[in-house]
């Protein structure tokens, strides 16, 4: 039996020898070889492209792995540097040293120029005495326990800023604990009502109203600086000031637990019956 080459179109001529070659089947079979070759080339090209694509994907993944590794290495280097820096800073902070053997010392005082009459006896340092006793000058005066093998104490001291002078005469309007009349508001109203005398001239002229009086409750509870802030009539104003001045001592107001001067106001009402 002869071998037939499927890529060669001669077998088509053999099959259709003596037959009607104008029939469509002949034309179709005649192009089979060409189609087979094209199909084979397409399959090979597809395989090559797939292989190339797979290699490209693997290369990209490998590059990403390298980049990630580099990022991790950089981060690791940074962390190591930070840890080393922190360790160095911790080393710089020296713990407080406990000294068992201490040598006696006298506090060093910066020299200050003073007049003879201003110099006190305790301000004078006897250098000869210090030389004889082998006492050294240090940060502060210390009575030591080992003058031979002891150490001189060192101290880190801060100069405290002087406190600002307190204003003893400051008058507050509102405080944590406001001043109060003995017995409370009801007792205050009763006191004003029972001790206020209606002026004759105001009665004759049918004058009435409410006078507002301002005053200061001192630290000891006494009443000072009494004056009218809302006037009605001179006669009524005068009587309102008088009765307020006659009040007993109040319980003083307090701020931060300390008694302070507090400004206060009370109304004194004059009403005709």
Steps between C-alpha positions, in 0.01 A plus 500: 500500500644838402549768763274805464629845599206686652674832439530424130191554281590219253275253681205722415580464128524125543162481672325722248675352193242445227232675705336838473760728650274801458302366794545696822644206687812499284567869567439450871735201522759678289539770769524252791879494499524875517253511787687230687823695468333822616341324798831350600674837476226663710531231768878539507472881515245475782730265691794737454293800617374306800856404592621859462205632703566249777864607517400867510260433791769307686750784441255760632429291809870454558558878471218566745650252743833680471333839557311368802819352634679833453217684681513251786879533518476882501233490772712257699802730469292798618368304797853396592619862478209620718564224753870589509419871543257422783759281666757780481252748650425260784870464566532880522244509784713421798321347799526677832819400669483391863822595675579308816827673586468878510761763566408812697449811292387860533252648256657731247354848509560739215680811624280808536630850556337649811557788732673426828186567702300256285736204546374239747726274701353183348579633150875498569681175415807428710743376234774422756264275690400324181865438409574354843205261495555403134136585433425555135256736331209327330145547378364515855608461861534133600631331810690202362570153636833430328745787457767285333325266257173691472360684200374854465129498435382655174157645450298633211308798631255734337458857615134535581334806355368730771126482551313803375387723784144432606256790478361506852259779409344340194121506500321206337154513348449124483679239713472130568322565830304825505466698825178455695299683766475315834190284464478527120285704259184482715685637800645782284153599374362496854790713628455766231124508546511537877790749516407734216333828609287676241622862469232759601564716195444197270174421684377857463576498127371144442840383367566128481721260303792261520853622566784269394805521724845361417764417760806282565502206738852498642705193589386528862133538398474873569318734258689783327473734200120530521348712222182527293503366141126550432352812656135587569513810721778655712310432822435137410859456374639631829283264708592201282872568547451537876316171547751309285790641704325382817497135388694249714808328360441264213658162430780603260532364148772250414712429194728193496420451866621849597283785623493787248333837453175469305274764351128457579171681437169500688171679425335705775129542427294796621127449458219715636227320691 
